[in-house]
């Protein structure tokens, strides 16, 4: 998924188009929310890893140093599309794989 093609603002969408894949609006919302959560967790891990490079052992609450590189990294992630918008875009472009759990699958667990 090319994140540059994902709109960063809210767009009104026809819910009838969103329901075509699942047959149910609520199932669509669940699929989108789970994917958005996956994207959010991945982004959080990535930014945490990048910001760990700047961690200083002597830092404490009294000493706060402004690091321009840290600020630029944070601003970069703030400008990125929100995870829910990325999930919706993936869903609409058929780039999102999901499957329904059948009752027989639930009984086996």
Secondary structure, 3 states (H helix, E strand, C coil): CCHHHCCCCCCCCCHHHHHCCCCCHHHHHHHHHHHHHHHHHHHHHHHHHHHHCCCCCCCCCCCCCCCHHHHHHHHHHHHCCCHHHHHHHHHHCCCCCCCCCCHHHHHHC
